[in-house]
Amino acid sequence: MKIAILGTGRVGSALAHAIVLKQLCDHLVIAGRNTAQARGDALDLQHVLSFCPRPMTIEAAATEDVRDAEIIVLTSSVPSDAACTSRLDLGVGNAELFARLIPS
């Protein structure tokens, strides 16, 4: 099974780490606006495989390249600032972001 994570922030990175440790798929793809971060996360997670019982393909990709995944997890978000007191404050911006990401 192929799982793709869209978003290379803390939530996406933590989720990717858990997926690798739990061995929840055969192929994990990490994608996001920051392609260097996605590539770095993928390389870091390949080291984690040393502690796992079976191999897994882990790679970074562009957002458009994840459409064939069985599961796509959106962890992308607009940036928060000091005035943000709740994730609900990001709702309007995230809805606009998702409207752009999902068609891709």
BELNOR-V405649 format. One record per backbone hydrogen bond with DSSP energy under -1.0 kcal/mol. NH is the residue of the N-H (numbers start at 0). CO is the residue of the C=O. If there is no record, write none. Layout:
((NH,CO) (NH,CO))
This chain:
((2,26) (3,70) (4,28) (5,72) (6,30) (12,8) (13,9) (14,10) (15,11) (16,12) (17,13) (18,14) (19,15) (20,16) (21,17) (23,18) (25,0) (26,0) (27,56) (28,2) (29,58) (30,4) (34,32) (37,33) (38,34) (39,35) (40,36) (41,37) (42,38) (43,39) (44,40) (45,41) (47,43) (48,44) (49,46) (50,47) (51,48) (56,25) (58,27) (60,29) (64,61) (65,62) (68,65) (69,1) (70,1) (72,3) (74,5) (75,5) (83,80) (88,85) (89,86) (90,87) (93,89) (94,90) (95,91) (96,92) (97,93) (98,94) (99,95) (100,96) (101,97))
